[in-house]
Amino acid sequence: MQERRKFVRFRVPLCARYKANDSEPAISAVTRDIGYGGTRLIIDSPEKLLENQVVYLEIVFPEETLKFYAQLVWAKKYTEQKQEAGFFFVKLPETYKELIYKYVVKYAPQELTSKWWEVVK
């Protein structure tokens, strides 16, 4: 499978929630990884997601909760009650990208350096 990402992903677990539409309650999730262009979530729901569906996403950082839209790229079964899904961020503000970077530097610097050395190899 060809890699289509433009940005590096960092393996950091963060609490998240998403809503497919306004009439449904938010569904809990946890990030497996996150970058400036997207995230991979473990979602607490076995309900099938629609490919290319745009959802409202919230990711909770210690300093603030990021709120924005993301588009589903892929999804697959993770366990009987959960699924794993990859999302592409739709118009993520620059300030949010800065917050992601600062979080990785502060709480998971090994992720930053390991990705840096991957490029050098």
N, C-alpha and C positions, 0 to 999 in steps of 0.2 A: 504494500500500500504506500503510495507516495505521500510524503508529508506536505501539507498545504499551509502550515502555520508560518506567519511572518514574524512572530514574536516568541521568545523563549517562555516556557512555563516553569513555574517554581512549585515544588511540592510543599504546600502549606495547608493544613486543615483549618478551615474557618466555617463558622455557622452560616447558613444561608437559607433563604426562603424564595419560592417562586410562585407566581400565579399565572395560569394560562389565560384567564380572563377575569374581569371585575366581579362577576357573579359567584365565583368559586372561592373557597377559603385558601389561604396560602399553604403550601406544602413545604415541610422541613427538608433540608438537605445539608450536606457537608462538602466543602471543596476537597478534591483530591489534588488538584493543582490549579494555578491561576497565573495569568500573564497579562500583558497589556492589551491583548486582542481577544482573550476568551478564557474559559474555565471548564474544568471537568467536575461534575457533581455526582455524588452518590445521593439519590433521591429516595425519600421514605414513602414510596408509593409504587405499587406494581402496575398502576394504570399506564397504558401505552401513550407515549408522546407522539405528536405528529411532526414529521420531518419538515424543516424550514419554518416551523411555528415560532412566532415571536412571543416571548413571555416577559413579564415584569419580574425582575430579579433584585433581591436584596442580599448583600454580603456584609456580615457584621465584622468590623475591625474594632480593636480596642478604642481607638480614637473617635470613630464615627461609623455609621452604617451607609454603605454605598447603595444607591437606588437608581436603577437604569433598566433599559430593555436589552434583551439578548435573543439571538436566533438559534434555535436548535439545529445542530449540524448532524449529529448521530445519537442513537440511544440503543442500549442493549440491557438484557436482564443481568442483574448483579447477584441477587438472591431471590428467594420466593416472594419476599415483600419489598424488595428495593430494586432500583435500576441505576445504571451508570449512564451519564449523558454528557456530550460535549456541546458547549455553547460558544457562539461568536458574539462579542459585544457589539451592540449597535450604538454608535456615537458616544463612546466612553469619554467623559470630560478629561482634559489634561490633568486637572487637580486629582482625579481618582487614580490616574496612572502614577502620579507622584506619591500618593498615599500607599499604593501597592509596593512601590520600590522602597520607600522608607520602612514599611513593615518587614519586608524581606531582609533588609540590612539589619534591622534591630532584633528581630526574633528568629531569623533563619539564615544567618550570613553564609553558612556552609552551602546553601542552595545557590547563592549568587556566585561563589567562587567555583563550585563544581561546574556550573553552566559556562563560566568564563573559560575554564580549562578545556571543556569539550570543544569549544571553537578552535582552540590552539592546536589540538591533536591533528 
